[in-house]
Amino acid sequence: MAEIALQTAKKEAEATLTLGKAEADVIFFKKEAEAKGATAMTAAFGGGESLALYELAKGMAANTSFVWLPANEGTFWGGTLDDLQKWLIKRQHTQQAVQKPQPVGIQPAQPQAR
């Protein structure tokens, strides 16, 4: 019985080692592919500085928005989403002021004849 338990433990140890090596190989090959890709990109851009500027611009573009807003009838100017929100709120308040909604409430009671 002890001999079988020893053989089982050896096989489990071999399986653990093989699985660990396979996982390590996967990590190594992924990192190696990433490094080769970075090397190819650096060569394509003619150097690391150009690649770094490209990556910076790409990152900034992902977090930047540009919106065209009407300034006057028939004209446009560029701004940000915050500018658009402010313009829409200002426009909404202006329209509400022009409309001057009638207040809704309880009407005064009319005197009743007795």
C-alpha positions as CSV (number, residue, x, y, z in Angstrom):
1,M,0.0,0.0,0.0
2,A,2.8,2.4,0.9
3,E,4.5,1.6,-2.5
4,I,1.4,2.6,-4.4
5,A,1.1,5.8,-2.4
6,L,4.8,6.6,-3.1
7,Q,4.3,6.1,-6.9
8,T,1.1,8.2,-6.8
9,A,3.0,11.0,-5.1
10,K,5.8,10.9,-7.6
11,K,3.3,11.0,-10.5
12,E,1.5,14.0,-8.9
13,A,4.8,15.7,-8.4
14,E,5.8,15.1,-12.1
15,A,2.4,16.4,-13.2
16,T,2.8,19.6,-11.0
17,L,6.3,20.2,-12.5
18,T,5.1,19.7,-16.0
19,L,2.1,22.0,-15.5
20,G,4.2,24.7,-13.9
21,K,6.7,24.5,-16.8
22,A,3.9,24.7,-19.3
23,E,2.5,27.8,-17.6
24,A,5.9,29.4,-17.4
25,D,6.5,28.7,-21.1
26,V,3.1,30.4,-22.0
27,I,4.1,33.5,-20.1
28,F,7.6,33.5,-21.6
29,F,6.3,33.1,-25.2
30,K,3.7,35.9,-24.7
31,K,6.3,38.3,-23.3
32,E,8.7,37.3,-26.1
33,A,6.0,38.1,-28.8
34,E,5.3,41.4,-27.1
35,A,9.0,42.3,-27.1
36,K,9.3,41.3,-30.8
37,G,6.3,43.5,-31.6
38,A,7.7,46.4,-29.8
39,T,11.0,46.0,-31.6
40,A,9.2,45.9,-35.0
41,M,7.2,49.0,-34.1
42,T,10.3,50.8,-33.0
43,A,12.0,50.0,-36.3
44,A,8.9,51.0,-38.3
45,F,8.9,54.4,-36.6
46,G,12.6,54.9,-37.0
47,G,13.4,55.0,-33.3
48,G,12.0,54.9,-29.8
49,E,11.3,58.6,-29.6
50,S,8.9,58.6,-32.5
51,L,7.2,55.6,-31.2
52,A,6.8,57.1,-27.8
53,L,5.3,60.3,-29.3
54,Y,2.9,58.2,-31.3
55,E,1.8,56.2,-28.2
56,L,1.4,59.5,-26.3
57,A,-0.7,61.0,-29.0
58,K,-2.8,57.9,-29.3
59,G,-3.4,57.8,-25.5
60,M,-4.4,61.5,-25.4
61,A,-6.7,61.1,-28.4
62,A,-8.6,58.3,-26.6
63,N,-9.3,60.7,-23.7
64,T,-10.0,63.9,-25.7
65,S,-13.1,65.0,-27.4
66,F,-13.8,67.8,-29.8
67,V,-17.3,69.0,-30.4
68,W,-18.5,71.6,-33.0
69,L,-20.9,74.1,-31.4
70,P,-23.0,76.7,-33.1
71,A,-21.8,80.2,-32.2
72,N,-24.2,82.1,-34.3
73,E,-26.6,81.2,-37.1
74,G,-24.5,79.7,-39.9
75,T,-21.2,79.6,-38.0
76,F,-19.5,77.0,-35.8
77,W,-16.6,77.0,-33.4
78,G,-14.9,74.1,-31.7
79,G,-15.1,73.3,-28.0
80,T,-15.2,70.5,-25.5
81,L,-18.1,68.4,-24.2
82,D,-18.1,70.6,-21.1
83,D,-18.6,73.6,-23.4
84,L,-21.4,71.9,-25.1
85,Q,-23.1,71.1,-21.8
86,K,-22.8,74.7,-20.7
87,W,-24.1,76.0,-24.0
88,L,-27.1,73.6,-23.9
89,I,-27.9,74.7,-20.3
90,K,-27.6,78.3,-21.2
91,R,-29.8,77.8,-24.3
92,Q,-32.4,75.9,-22.2
93,H,-32.5,78.7,-19.6
94,T,-32.8,81.3,-22.3
95,Q,-35.8,79.5,-24.0
96,Q,-37.5,79.1,-20.6
97,A,-37.1,82.8,-19.9
98,V,-38.6,83.7,-23.3
99,Q,-41.6,81.4,-22.8
100,K,-42.3,82.6,-19.2
101,P,-44.5,79.7,-18.1
102,Q,-47.6,80.6,-16.2
103,P,-47.4,79.5,-12.5
104,V,-49.6,76.5,-11.7
105,G,-51.1,76.5,-8.2
106,I,-54.3,76.7,-6.2
107,Q,-56.7,79.3,-7.4
108,P,-58.1,81.6,-4.8
109,A,-61.5,80.5,-3.6
110,Q,-64.5,82.5,-5.0
111,P,-66.9,83.8,-2.4
112,Q,-70.1,81.8,-2.4
113,A,-73.5,83.4,-2.4
114,R,-75.6,82.5,0.6
